[in-house]
Amino acid sequence: MLFVGLVGCGVGASSPATLSTAQALTGTAEQLEFELKPVRSQLFRDVVRQAQQQAGQVGGSFLFPMVVSGEVVGAPALDGRVDLLAGHDAGAPLLLVFGNRGERFTEDRRDAYQGLSEREAAEQIARALLSRWGVSSTAAIPVVRAPGAPYAAAFLDGVLRLNPAFVYMAAAVEP
């Protein structure tokens, strides 16, 4: 009986049906740390599935927007089973910069990031996304923490903006 009362008050873990991808991305990322791993993994698959439908489209809002030839388009699709925490630099590695622009990625290690820090997880995810999207650059690419953004990750004006909620989702996928 007490358990039902706690769940009714919002203390218990939610199910995938109660948290939409839009709510997860625009809410606080830290709320996802306390979600069960299967919930975060399902949210990741939902983001990827929605993004697959948006890939290559021009105009509108996207979960993975990027600028191509001066136009904002949906980034190339990801496979729903991709492990974004695995090493992904194909060819010459990209120089990523995690500077003081906006909020900083945290450095403390967490189980929710498979034992990595948020910054380490963000770096792996950034490298994976940029590699899969065919981005190459000899210049440093700033990686910015974008909490509450309506997208998972955006590559605009040479800057990769990562939603920290997406970092939690991607870290939940089993290799």
MODELLER restraints for C-alpha pairs under 7 A, 6 or more apart:
rsr = mdl.restraints
at = mdl.atoms
rsr.add(forms.Gaussian(group=physical.xy_distance, feature=features.Distance(at['CA:6:A'], at['CA:12:A']), mean=6.17, stdev=0.5))
rsr.add(forms.Gaussian(group=physical.xy_distance, feature=features.Distance(at['CA:13:A'], at['CA:35:A']), mean=5.87, stdev=0.5))
rsr.add(forms.Gaussian(group=physical.xy_distance, feature=features.Distance(at['CA:13:A'], at['CA:36:A']), mean=6.83, stdev=0.5))
rsr.add(forms.Gaussian(group=physical.xy_distance, feature=features.Distance(at['CA:14:A'], at['CA:35:A']), mean=6.84, stdev=0.5))
rsr.add(forms.Gaussian(group=physical.xy_distance, feature=features.Distance(at['CA:15:A'], at['CA:39:A']), mean=6.29, stdev=0.5))
rsr.add(forms.Gaussian(group=physical.xy_distance, feature=features.Distance(at['CA:16:A'], at['CA:39:A']), mean=5.15, stdev=0.5))
rsr.add(forms.Gaussian(group=physical.xy_distance, feature=features.Distance(at['CA:16:A'], at['CA:42:A']), mean=6.66, stdev=0.5))
rsr.add(forms.Gaussian(group=physical.xy_distance, feature=features.Distance(at['CA:21:A'], at['CA:43:A']), mean=5.96, stdev=0.5))
rsr.add(forms.Gaussian(group=physical.xy_distance, feature=features.Distance(at['CA:21:A'], at['CA:46:A']), mean=6.93, stdev=0.5))
rsr.add(forms.Gaussian(group=physical.xy_distance, feature=features.Distance(at['CA:21:A'], at['CA:47:A']), mean=6.46, stdev=0.5))
rsr.add(forms.Gaussian(group=physical.xy_distance, feature=features.Distance(at['CA:22:A'], at['CA:150:A']), mean=6.68, stdev=0.5))
rsr.add(forms.Gaussian(group=physical.xy_distance, feature=features.Distance(at['CA:24:A'], at['CA:165:A']), mean=6.53, stdev=0.5))
rsr.add(forms.Gaussian(group=physical.xy_distance, feature=features.Distance(at['CA:25:A'], at['CA:148:A']), mean=5.87, stdev=0.5))
rsr.add(forms.Gaussian(group=physical.xy_distance, feature=features.Distance(at['CA:25:A'], at['CA:149:A']), mean=6.41, stdev=0.5))
rsr.add(forms.Gaussian(group=physical.xy_distance, feature=features.Distance(at['CA:25:A'], at['CA:150:A']), mean=5.93, stdev=0.5))
rsr.add(forms.Gaussian(group=physical.xy_distance, feature=features.Distance(at['CA:25:A'], at['CA:151:A']), mean=6.79, stdev=0.5))
rsr.add(forms.Gaussian(group=physical.xy_distance, feature=features.Distance(at['CA:25:A'], at['CA:152:A']), mean=6.77, stdev=0.5))
rsr.add(forms.Gaussian(group=physical.xy_distance, feature=features.Distance(at['CA:25:A'], at['CA:163:A']), mean=6.95, stdev=0.5))
rsr.add(forms.Gaussian(group=physical.xy_distance, feature=features.Distance(at['CA:25:A'], at['CA:165:A']), mean=5.53, stdev=0.5))
rsr.add(forms.Gaussian(group=physical.xy_distance, feature=features.Distance(at['CA:25:A'], at['CA:166:A']), mean=6.81, stdev=0.5))
rsr.add(forms.Gaussian(group=physical.xy_distance, feature=features.Distance(at['CA:26:A'], at['CA:148:A']), mean=3.89, stdev=0.5))
rsr.add(forms.Gaussian(group=physical.xy_distance, feature=features.Distance(at['CA:26:A'], at['CA:149:A']), mean=5.55, stdev=0.5))
rsr.add(forms.Gaussian(group=physical.xy_distance, feature=features.Distance(at['CA:26:A'], at['CA:150:A']), mean=5.60, stdev=0.5))
rsr.add(forms.Gaussian(group=physical.xy_distance, feature=features.Distance(at['CA:27:A'], at['CA:148:A']), mean=5.59, stdev=0.5))
rsr.add(forms.Gaussian(group=physical.xy_distance, feature=features.Distance(at['CA:28:A'], at['CA:148:A']), mean=6.44, stdev=0.5))
rsr.add(forms.Gaussian(group=physical.xy_distance, feature=features.Distance(at['CA:29:A'], at['CA:147:A']), mean=6.98, stdev=0.5))
rsr.add(forms.Gaussian(group=physical.xy_distance, feature=features.Distance(at['CA:29:A'], at['CA:164:A']), mean=5.60, stdev=0.5))
rsr.add(forms.Gaussian(group=physical.xy_distance, feature=features.Distance(at['CA:29:A'], at['CA:165:A']), mean=4.19, stdev=0.5))
rsr.add(forms.Gaussian(group=physical.xy_distance, feature=features.Distance(at['CA:32:A'], at['CA:40:A']), mean=6.96, stdev=0.5))
rsr.add(forms.Gaussian(group=physical.xy_distance, feature=features.Distance(at['CA:32:A'], at['CA:165:A']), mean=6.76, stdev=0.5))
rsr.add(forms.Gaussian(group=physical.xy_distance, feature=features.Distance(at['CA:32:A'], at['CA:168:A']), mean=6.55, stdev=0.5))
rsr.add(forms.Gaussian(group=physical.xy_distance, feature=features.Distance(at['CA:33:A'], at['CA:112:A']), mean=6.07, stdev=0.5))
rsr.add(forms.Gaussian(group=physical.xy_distance, feature=features.Distance(at['CA:33:A'], at['CA:168:A']), mean=6.80, stdev=0.5))
rsr.add(forms.Gaussian(group=physical.xy_distance, feature=features.Distance(at['CA:37:A'], at['CA:172:A']), mean=5.55, stdev=0.5))
rsr.add(forms.Gaussian(group=physical.xy_distance, feature=features.Distance(at['CA:40:A'], at['CA:169:A']), mean=4.77, stdev=0.5))
rsr.add(forms.Gaussian(group=physical.xy_distance, feature=features.Distance(at['CA:40:A'], at['CA:172:A']), mean=5.81, stdev=0.5))
rsr.add(forms.Gaussian(group=physical.xy_distance, feature=features.Distance(at['CA:41:A'], at['CA:169:A']), mean=5.78, stdev=0.5))
rsr.add(forms.Gaussian(group=physical.xy_distance, feature=features.Distance(at['CA:41:A'], at['CA:172:A']), mean=5.00, stdev=0.5))
rsr.add(forms.Gaussian(group=physical.xy_distance, feature=features.Distance(at['CA:41:A'], at['CA:173:A']), mean=5.22, stdev=0.5))
rsr.add(forms.Gaussian(group=physical.xy_distance, feature=features.Distance(at['CA:43:A'], at['CA:169:A']), mean=6.37, stdev=0.5))
rsr.add(forms.Gaussian(group=physical.xy_distance, feature=features.Distance(at['CA:44:A'], at['CA:169:A']), mean=5.02, stdev=0.5))
rsr.add(forms.Gaussian(group=physical.xy_distance, feature=features.Distance(at['CA:44:A'], at['CA:170:A']), mean=5.93, stdev=0.5))
rsr.add(forms.Gaussian(group=physical.xy_distance, feature=features.Distance(at['CA:45:A'], at['CA:80:A']), mean=5.33, stdev=0.5))
rsr.add(forms.Gaussian(group=physical.xy_distance, feature=features.Distance(at['CA:48:A'], at['CA:78:A']), mean=6.22, stdev=0.5))
rsr.add(forms.Gaussian(group=physical.xy_distance, feature=features.Distance(at['CA:48:A'], at['CA:80:A']), mean=5.69, stdev=0.5))
rsr.add(forms.Gaussian(group=physical.xy_distance, feature=features.Distance(at['CA:49:A'], at['CA:80:A']), mean=6.90, stdev=0.5))
rsr.add(forms.Gaussian(group=physical.xy_distance, feature=features.Distance(at['CA:51:A'], at['CA:63:A']), mean=5.81, stdev=0.5))
rsr.add(forms.Gaussian(group=physical.xy_distance, feature=features.Distance(at['CA:51:A'], at['CA:64:A']), mean=6.70, stdev=0.5))
rsr.add(forms.Gaussian(group=physical.xy_distance, feature=features.Distance(at['CA:51:A'], at['CA:77:A']), mean=6.36, stdev=0.5))
rsr.add(forms.Gaussian(group=physical.xy_distance, feature=features.Distance(at['CA:52:A'], at['CA:77:A']), mean=4.76, stdev=0.5))
rsr.add(forms.Gaussian(group=physical.xy_distance, feature=features.Distance(at['CA:52:A'], at['CA:78:A']), mean=6.83, stdev=0.5))
rsr.add(forms.Gaussian(group=physical.xy_distance, feature=features.Distance(at['CA:54:A'], at['CA:62:A']), mean=6.53, stdev=0.5))
rsr.add(forms.Gaussian(group=physical.xy_distance, feature=features.Distance(at['CA:54:A'], at['CA:74:A']), mean=5.29, stdev=0.5))
rsr.add(forms.Gaussian(group=physical.xy_distance, feature=features.Distance(at['CA:55:A'], at['CA:74:A']), mean=4.41, stdev=0.5))
rsr.add(forms.Gaussian(group=physical.xy_distance, feature=features.Distance(at['CA:55:A'], at['CA:75:A']), mean=5.28, stdev=0.5))
rsr.add(forms.Gaussian(group=physical.xy_distance, feature=features.Distance(at['CA:55:A'], at['CA:76:A']), mean=5.09, stdev=0.5))
rsr.add(forms.Gaussian(group=physical.xy_distance, feature=features.Distance(at['CA:55:A'], at['CA:77:A']), mean=5.45, stdev=0.5))
rsr.add(forms.Gaussian(group=physical.xy_distance, feature=features.Distance(at['CA:56:A'], at['CA:73:A']), mean=5.75, stdev=0.5))
rsr.add(forms.Gaussian(group=physical.xy_distance, feature=features.Distance(at['CA:56:A'], at['CA:74:A']), mean=4.97, stdev=0.5))
rsr.add(forms.Gaussian(group=physical.xy_distance, feature=features.Distance(at['CA:56:A'], at['CA:75:A']), mean=6.20, stdev=0.5))
rsr.add(forms.Gaussian(group=physical.xy_distance, feature=features.Distance(at['CA:56:A'], at['CA:76:A']), mean=6.33, stdev=0.5))
rsr.add(forms.Gaussian(group=physical.xy_distance, feature=features.Distance(at['CA:57:A'], at['CA:73:A']), mean=5.42, stdev=0.5))
rsr.add(forms.Gaussian(group=physical.xy_distance, feature=features.Distance(at['CA:57:A'], at['CA:74:A']), mean=5.44, stdev=0.5))
rsr.add(forms.Gaussian(group=physical.xy_distance, feature=features.Distance(at['CA:58:A'], at['CA:72:A']), mean=6.18, stdev=0.5))
rsr.add(forms.Gaussian(group=physical.xy_distance, feature=features.Distance(at['CA:58:A'], at['CA:73:A']), mean=4.53, stdev=0.5))
rsr.add(forms.Gaussian(group=physical.xy_distance, feature=features.Distance(at['CA:58:A'], at['CA:74:A']), mean=6.81, stdev=0.5))
rsr.add(forms.Gaussian(group=physical.xy_distance, feature=features.Distance(at['CA:59:A'], at['CA:72:A']), mean=6.05, stdev=0.5))
rsr.add(forms.Gaussian(group=physical.xy_distance, feature=features.Distance(at['CA:59:A'], at['CA:73:A']), mean=6.16, stdev=0.5))
rsr.add(forms.Gaussian(group=physical.xy_distance, feature=features.Distance(at['CA:62:A'], at['CA:74:A']), mean=5.68, stdev=0.5))
rsr.add(forms.Gaussian(group=physical.xy_distance, feature=features.Distance(at['CA:62:A'], at['CA:151:A']), mean=6.46, stdev=0.5))
rsr.add(forms.Gaussian(group=physical.xy_distance, feature=features.Distance(at['CA:63:A'], at['CA:151:A']), mean=4.22, stdev=0.5))
rsr.add(forms.Gaussian(group=physical.xy_distance, feature=features.Distance(at['CA:63:A'], at['CA:152:A']), mean=5.30, stdev=0.5))
rsr.add(forms.Gaussian(group=physical.xy_distance, feature=features.Distance(at['CA:63:A'], at['CA:153:A']), mean=6.79, stdev=0.5))
rsr.add(forms.Gaussian(group=physical.xy_distance, feature=features.Distance(at['CA:64:A'], at['CA:74:A']), mean=5.74, stdev=0.5))
rsr.add(forms.Gaussian(group=physical.xy_distance, feature=features.Distance(at['CA:64:A'], at['CA:75:A']), mean=5.41, stdev=0.5))
rsr.add(forms.Gaussian(group=physical.xy_distance, feature=features.Distance(at['CA:64:A'], at['CA:151:A']), mean=6.11, stdev=0.5))
rsr.add(forms.Gaussian(group=physical.xy_distance, feature=features.Distance(at['CA:64:A'], at['CA:152:A']), mean=5.99, stdev=0.5))
rsr.add(forms.Gaussian(group=physical.xy_distance, feature=features.Distance(at['CA:64:A'], at['CA:153:A']), mean=5.16, stdev=0.5))
rsr.add(forms.Gaussian(group=physical.xy_distance, feature=features.Distance(at['CA:64:A'], at['CA:154:A']), mean=5.25, stdev=0.5))
rsr.add(forms.Gaussian(group=physical.xy_distance, feature=features.Distance(at['CA:65:A'], at['CA:72:A']), mean=6.27, stdev=0.5))
rsr.add(forms.Gaussian(group=physical.xy_distance, feature=features.Distance(at['CA:65:A'], at['CA:73:A']), mean=5.62, stdev=0.5))
rsr.add(forms.Gaussian(group=physical.xy_distance, feature=features.Distance(at['CA:65:A'], at['CA:74:A']), mean=4.84, stdev=0.5))
rsr.add(forms.Gaussian(group=physical.xy_distance, feature=features.Distance(at['CA:65:A'], at['CA:75:A']), mean=5.68, stdev=0.5))
rsr.add(forms.Gaussian(group=physical.xy_distance, feature=features.Distance(at['CA:65:A'], at['CA:154:A']), mean=4.89, stdev=0.5))
rsr.add(forms.Gaussian(group=physical.xy_distance, feature=features.Distance(at['CA:65:A'], at['CA:155:A']), mean=6.42, stdev=0.5))
rsr.add(forms.Gaussian(group=physical.xy_distance, feature=features.Distance(at['CA:66:A'], at['CA:72:A']), mean=5.46, stdev=0.5))
rsr.add(forms.Gaussian(group=physical.xy_distance, feature=features.Distance(at['CA:66:A'], at['CA:73:A']), mean=5.58, stdev=0.5))
rsr.add(forms.Gaussian(group=physical.xy_distance, feature=features.Distance(at['CA:66:A'], at['CA:74:A']), mean=6.35, stdev=0.5))
rsr.add(forms.Gaussian(group=physical.xy_distance, feature=features.Distance(at['CA:66:A'], at['CA:75:A']), mean=5.80, stdev=0.5))
rsr.add(forms.Gaussian(group=physical.xy_distance, feature=features.Distance(at['CA:66:A'], at['CA:154:A']), mean=5.68, stdev=0.5))
rsr.add(forms.Gaussian(group=physical.xy_distance, feature=features.Distance(at['CA:66:A'], at['CA:155:A']), mean=4.57, stdev=0.5))
rsr.add(forms.Gaussian(group=physical.xy_distance, feature=features.Distance(at['CA:66:A'], at['CA:156:A']), mean=5.34, stdev=0.5))
rsr.add(forms.Gaussian(group=physical.xy_distance, feature=features.Distance(at['CA:67:A'], at['CA:73:A']), mean=6.17, stdev=0.5))
rsr.add(forms.Gaussian(group=physical.xy_distance, feature=features.Distance(at['CA:67:A'], at['CA:155:A']), mean=6.75, stdev=0.5))
rsr.add(forms.Gaussian(group=physical.xy_distance, feature=features.Distance(at['CA:67:A'], at['CA:156:A']), mean=5.54, stdev=0.5))
rsr.add(forms.Gaussian(group=physical.xy_distance, feature=features.Distance(at['CA:75:A'], at['CA:133:A']), mean=6.71, stdev=0.5))
rsr.add(forms.Gaussian(group=physical.xy_distance, feature=features.Distance(at['CA:76:A'], at['CA:133:A']), mean=5.85, stdev=0.5))
rsr.add(forms.Gaussian(group=physical.xy_distance, feature=features.Distance(at['CA:83:A'], at['CA:173:A']), mean=6.38, stdev=0.5))
rsr.add(forms.Gaussian(group=physical.xy_distance, feature=features.Distance(at['CA:83:A'], at['CA:175:A']), mean=5.57, stdev=0.5))
rsr.add(forms.Gaussian(group=physical.xy_distance, feature=features.Distance(at['CA:84:A'], at['CA:124:A']), mean=6.60, stdev=0.5))
rsr.add(forms.Gaussian(group=physical.xy_distance, feature=features.Distance(at['CA:84:A'], at['CA:125:A']), mean=5.03, stdev=0.5))
rsr.add(forms.Gaussian(group=physical.xy_distance, feature=features.Distance(at['CA:84:A'], at['CA:128:A']), mean=5.60, stdev=0.5))
rsr.add(forms.Gaussian(group=physical.xy_distance, feature=features.Distance(at['CA:84:A'], at['CA:170:A']), mean=6.43, stdev=0.5))
rsr.add(forms.Gaussian(group=physical.xy_distance, feature=features.Distance(at['CA:85:A'], at['CA:121:A']), mean=6.48, stdev=0.5))
rsr.add(forms.Gaussian(group=physical.xy_distance, feature=features.Distance(at['CA:85:A'], at['CA:124:A']), mean=5.13, stdev=0.5))
rsr.add(forms.Gaussian(group=physical.xy_distance, feature=features.Distance(at['CA:85:A'], at['CA:125:A']), mean=5.74, stdev=0.5))
rsr.add(forms.Gaussian(group=physical.xy_distance, feature=features.Distance(at['CA:85:A'], at['CA:171:A']), mean=6.80, stdev=0.5))
rsr.add(forms.Gaussian(group=physical.xy_distance, feature=features.Distance(at['CA:86:A'], at['CA:124:A']), mean=6.88, stdev=0.5))
rsr.add(forms.Gaussian(group=physical.xy_distance, feature=features.Distance(at['CA:87:A'], at['CA:124:A']), mean=6.65, stdev=0.5))
rsr.add(forms.Gaussian(group=physical.xy_distance, feature=features.Distance(at['CA:88:A'], at['CA:127:A']), mean=6.13, stdev=0.5))
rsr.add(forms.Gaussian(group=physical.xy_distance, feature=features.Distance(at['CA:88:A'], at['CA:128:A']), mean=4.92, stdev=0.5))
rsr.add(forms.Gaussian(group=physical.xy_distance, feature=features.Distance(at['CA:88:A'], at['CA:131:A']), mean=6.50, stdev=0.5))
rsr.add(forms.Gaussian(group=physical.xy_distance, feature=features.Distance(at['CA:89:A'], at['CA:127:A']), mean=6.30, stdev=0.5))
rsr.add(forms.Gaussian(group=physical.xy_distance, feature=features.Distance(at['CA:89:A'], at['CA:128:A']), mean=6.99, stdev=0.5))
rsr.add(forms.Gaussian(group=physical.xy_distance, feature=features.Distance(at['CA:89:A'], at['CA:131:A']), mean=6.20, stdev=0.5))
rsr.add(forms.Gaussian(group=physical.xy_distance, feature=features.Distance(at['CA:90:A'], at['CA:131:A']), mean=6.62, stdev=0.5))
rsr.add(forms.Gaussian(group=physical.xy_distance, feature=features.Distance(at['CA:94:A'], at['CA:137:A']), mean=6.65, stdev=0.5))
rsr.add(forms.Gaussian(group=physical.xy_distance, feature=features.Distance(at['CA:95:A'], at['CA:140:A']), mean=4.81, stdev=0.5))
rsr.add(forms.Gaussian(group=physical.xy_distance, feature=features.Distance(at['CA:95:A'], at['CA:141:A']), mean=6.18, stdev=0.5))
rsr.add(forms.Gaussian(group=physical.xy_distance, feature=features.Distance(at['CA:96:A'], at['CA:140:A']), mean=5.53, stdev=0.5))
rsr.add(forms.Gaussian(group=physical.xy_distance, feature=features.Distance(at['CA:96:A'], at['CA:141:A']), mean=4.84, stdev=0.5))
rsr.add(forms.Gaussian(group=physical.xy_distance, feature=features.Distance(at['CA:96:A'], at['CA:142:A']), mean=5.81, stdev=0.5))
rsr.add(forms.Gaussian(group=physical.xy_distance, feature=features.Distance(at['CA:96:A'], at['CA:143:A']), mean=6.57, stdev=0.5))
rsr.add(forms.Gaussian(group=physical.xy_distance, feature=features.Distance(at['CA:97:A'], at['CA:140:A']), mean=6.29, stdev=0.5))
rsr.add(forms.Gaussian(group=physical.xy_distance, feature=features.Distance(at['CA:97:A'], at['CA:141:A']), mean=5.91, stdev=0.5))
rsr.add(forms.Gaussian(group=physical.xy_distance, feature=features.Distance(at['CA:97:A'], at['CA:142:A']), mean=4.62, stdev=0.5))
rsr.add(forms.Gaussian(group=physical.xy_distance, feature=features.Distance(at['CA:97:A'], at['CA:143:A']), mean=5.94, stdev=0.5))
rsr.add(forms.Gaussian(group=physical.xy_distance, feature=features.Distance(at['CA:98:A'], at['CA:142:A']), mean=6.04, stdev=0.5))
rsr.add(forms.Gaussian(group=physical.xy_distance, feature=features.Distance(at['CA:98:A'], at['CA:143:A']), mean=5.38, stdev=0.5))
rsr.add(forms.Gaussian(group=physical.xy_distance, feature=features.Distance(at['CA:98:A'], at['CA:144:A']), mean=6.74, stdev=0.5))
rsr.add(forms.Gaussian(group=physical.xy_distance, feature=features.Distance(at['CA:101:A'], at['CA:144:A']), mean=6.61, stdev=0.5))
rsr.add(forms.Gaussian(group=physical.xy_distance, feature=features.Distance(at['CA:102:A'], at['CA:144:A']), mean=6.92, stdev=0.5))
rsr.add(forms.Gaussian(group=physical.xy_distance, feature=features.Distance(at['CA:102:A'], at['CA:145:A']), mean=6.87, stdev=0.5))
rsr.add(forms.Gaussian(group=physical.xy_distance, feature=features.Distance(at['CA:103:A'], at['CA:145:A']), mean=5.86, stdev=0.5))
rsr.add(forms.Gaussian(group=physical.xy_distance, feature=features.Distance(at['CA:104:A'], at['CA:145:A']), mean=6.40, stdev=0.5))
rsr.add(forms.Gaussian(group=physical.xy_distance, feature=features.Distance(at['CA:105:A'], at['CA:118:A']), mean=5.77, stdev=0.5))
rsr.add(forms.Gaussian(group=physical.xy_distance, feature=features.Distance(at['CA:105:A'], at['CA:119:A']), mean=4.89, stdev=0.5))
rsr.add(forms.Gaussian(group=physical.xy_distance, feature=features.Distance(at['CA:105:A'], at['CA:145:A']), mean=6.38, stdev=0.5))
rsr.add(forms.Gaussian(group=physical.xy_distance, feature=features.Distance(at['CA:106:A'], at['CA:117:A']), mean=6.54, stdev=0.5))
rsr.add(forms.Gaussian(group=physical.xy_distance, feature=features.Distance(at['CA:106:A'], at['CA:118:A']), mean=5.33, stdev=0.5))
rsr.add(forms.Gaussian(group=physical.xy_distance, feature=features.Distance(at['CA:106:A'], at['CA:119:A']), mean=5.80, stdev=0.5))
rsr.add(forms.Gaussian(group=physical.xy_distance, feature=features.Distance(at['CA:107:A'], at['CA:117:A']), mean=5.03, stdev=0.5))
rsr.add(forms.Gaussian(group=physical.xy_distance, feature=features.Distance(at['CA:107:A'], at['CA:118:A']), mean=6.18, stdev=0.5))
rsr.add(forms.Gaussian(group=physical.xy_distance, feature=features.Distance(at['CA:107:A'], at['CA:119:A']), mean=5.87, stdev=0.5))
rsr.add(forms.Gaussian(group=physical.xy_distance, feature=features.Distance(at['CA:108:A'], at['CA:117:A']), mean=5.04, stdev=0.5))
rsr.add(forms.Gaussian(group=physical.xy_distance, feature=features.Distance(at['CA:109:A'], at['CA:115:A']), mean=5.58, stdev=0.5))
rsr.add(forms.Gaussian(group=physical.xy_distance, feature=features.Distance(at['CA:109:A'], at['CA:116:A']), mean=4.92, stdev=0.5))
rsr.add(forms.Gaussian(group=physical.xy_distance, feature=features.Distance(at['CA:109:A'], at['CA:117:A']), mean=3.95, stdev=0.5))
rsr.add(forms.Gaussian(group=physical.xy_distance, feature=features.Distance(at['CA:110:A'], at['CA:116:A']), mean=6.03, stdev=0.5))
rsr.add(forms.Gaussian(group=physical.xy_distance, feature=features.Distance(at['CA:110:A'], at['CA:117:A']), mean=5.97, stdev=0.5))
rsr.add(forms.Gaussian(group=physical.xy_distance, feature=features.Distance(at['CA:112:A'], at['CA:168:A']), mean=6.67, stdev=0.5))
rsr.add(forms.Gaussian(group=physical.xy_distance, feature=features.Distance(at['CA:112:A'], at['CA:171:A']), mean=6.78, stdev=0.5))
rsr.add(forms.Gaussian(group=physical.xy_distance, feature=features.Distance(at['CA:113:A'], at['CA:121:A']), mean=6.41, stdev=0.5))
rsr.add(forms.Gaussian(group=physical.xy_distance, feature=features.Distance(at['CA:113:A'], at['CA:168:A']), mean=6.57, stdev=0.5))
rsr.add(forms.Gaussian(group=physical.xy_distance, feature=features.Distance(at['CA:113:A'], at['CA:171:A']), mean=5.13, stdev=0.5))
rsr.add(forms.Gaussian(group=physical.xy_distance, feature=features.Distance(at['CA:114:A'], at['CA:171:A']), mean=6.48, stdev=0.5))
rsr.add(forms.Gaussian(group=physical.xy_distance, feature=features.Distance(at['CA:121:A'], at['CA:167:A']), mean=6.90, stdev=0.5))
rsr.add(forms.Gaussian(group=physical.xy_distance, feature=features.Distance(at['CA:122:A'], at['CA:167:A']), mean=6.27, stdev=0.5))
rsr.add(forms.Gaussian(group=physical.xy_distance, feature=features.Distance(at['CA:141:A'], at['CA:158:A']), mean=6.29, stdev=0.5))
rsr.add(forms.Gaussian(group=physical.xy_distance, feature=features.Distance(at['CA:141:A'], at['CA:159:A']), mean=5.88, stdev=0.5))
rsr.add(forms.Gaussian(group=physical.xy_distance, feature=features.Distance(at['CA:142:A'], at['CA:159:A']), mean=5.13, stdev=0.5))
rsr.add(forms.Gaussian(group=physical.xy_distance, feature=features.Distance(at['CA:142:A'], at['CA:160:A']), mean=6.22, stdev=0.5))
rsr.add(forms.Gaussian(group=physical.xy_distance, feature=features.Distance(at['CA:143:A'], at['CA:159:A']), mean=6.13, stdev=0.5))
rsr.add(forms.Gaussian(group=physical.xy_distance, feature=features.Distance(at['CA:143:A'], at['CA:160:A']), mean=4.81, stdev=0.5))
rsr.add(forms.Gaussian(group=physical.xy_distance, feature=features.Distance(at['CA:143:A'], at['CA:161:A']), mean=5.80, stdev=0.5))
rsr.add(forms.Gaussian(group=physical.xy_distance, feature=features.Distance(at['CA:144:A'], at['CA:160:A']), mean=6.20, stdev=0.5))
rsr.add(forms.Gaussian(group=physical.xy_distance, feature=features.Distance(at['CA:144:A'], at['CA:161:A']), mean=4.72, stdev=0.5))
rsr.add(forms.Gaussian(group=physical.xy_distance, feature=features.Distance(at['CA:144:A'], at['CA:162:A']), mean=6.12, stdev=0.5))
rsr.add(forms.Gaussian(group=physical.xy_distance, feature=features.Distance(at['CA:145:A'], at['CA:161:A']), mean=5.97, stdev=0.5))
rsr.add(forms.Gaussian(group=physical.xy_distance, feature=features.Distance(at['CA:145:A'], at['CA:162:A']), mean=5.25, stdev=0.5))
rsr.add(forms.Gaussian(group=physical.xy_distance, feature=features.Distance(at['CA:145:A'], at['CA:163:A']), mean=6.08, stdev=0.5))
rsr.add(forms.Gaussian(group=physical.xy_distance, feature=features.Distance(at['CA:145:A'], at['CA:164:A']), mean=6.44, stdev=0.5))
rsr.add(forms.Gaussian(group=physical.xy_distance, feature=features.Distance(at['CA:146:A'], at['CA:161:A']), mean=5.74, stdev=0.5))
rsr.add(forms.Gaussian(group=physical.xy_distance, feature=features.Distance(at['CA:146:A'], at['CA:162:A']), mean=5.46, stdev=0.5))
rsr.add(forms.Gaussian(group=physical.xy_distance, feature=features.Distance(at['CA:146:A'], at['CA:163:A']), mean=4.71, stdev=0.5))
rsr.add(forms.Gaussian(group=physical.xy_distance, feature=features.Distance(at['CA:146:A'], at['CA:164:A']), mean=6.70, stdev=0.5))
rsr.add(forms.Gaussian(group=physical.xy_distance, feature=features.Distance(at['CA:147:A'], at['CA:163:A']), mean=5.21, stdev=0.5))
rsr.add(forms.Gaussian(group=physical.xy_distance, feature=features.Distance(at['CA:147:A'], at['CA:164:A']), mean=5.79, stdev=0.5))
rsr.add(forms.Gaussian(group=physical.xy_distance, feature=features.Distance(at['CA:148:A'], at['CA:163:A']), mean=6.91, stdev=0.5))
rsr.add(forms.Gaussian(group=physical.xy_distance, feature=features.Distance(at['CA:149:A'], at['CA:163:A']), mean=6.22, stdev=0.5))
rsr.add(forms.Gaussian(group=physical.xy_distance, feature=features.Distance(at['CA:151:A'], at['CA:163:A']), mean=6.93, stdev=0.5))
rsr.add(forms.Gaussian(group=physical.xy_distance, feature=features.Distance(at['CA:152:A'], at['CA:162:A']), mean=6.33, stdev=0.5))
rsr.add(forms.Gaussian(group=physical.xy_distance, feature=features.Distance(at['CA:152:A'], at['CA:163:A']), mean=5.22, stdev=0.5))
rsr.add(forms.Gaussian(group=physical.xy_distance, feature=features.Distance(at['CA:152:A'], at['CA:166:A']), mean=5.38, stdev=0.5))
rsr.add(forms.Gaussian(group=physical.xy_distance, feature=features.Distance(at['CA:153:A'], at['CA:160:A']), mean=6.95, stdev=0.5))
rsr.add(forms.Gaussian(group=physical.xy_distance, feature=features.Distance(at['CA:153:A'], at['CA:161:A']), mean=5.46, stdev=0.5))
rsr.add(forms.Gaussian(group=physical.xy_distance, feature=features.Distance(at['CA:153:A'], at['CA:162:A']), mean=4.54, stdev=0.5))
rsr.add(forms.Gaussian(group=physical.xy_distance, feature=features.Distance(at['CA:153:A'], at['CA:163:A']), mean=5.92, stdev=0.5))
rsr.add(forms.Gaussian(group=physical.xy_distance, feature=features.Distance(at['CA:154:A'], at['CA:160:A']), mean=5.65, stdev=0.5))
rsr.add(forms.Gaussian(group=physical.xy_distance, feature=features.Distance(at['CA:154:A'], at['CA:161:A']), mean=5.10, stdev=0.5))
rsr.add(forms.Gaussian(group=physical.xy_distance, feature=features.Distance(at['CA:154:A'], at['CA:162:A']), mean=6.73, stdev=0.5))
rsr.add(forms.Gaussian(group=physical.xy_distance, feature=features.Distance(at['CA:155:A'], at['CA:161:A']), mean=6.37, stdev=0.5))
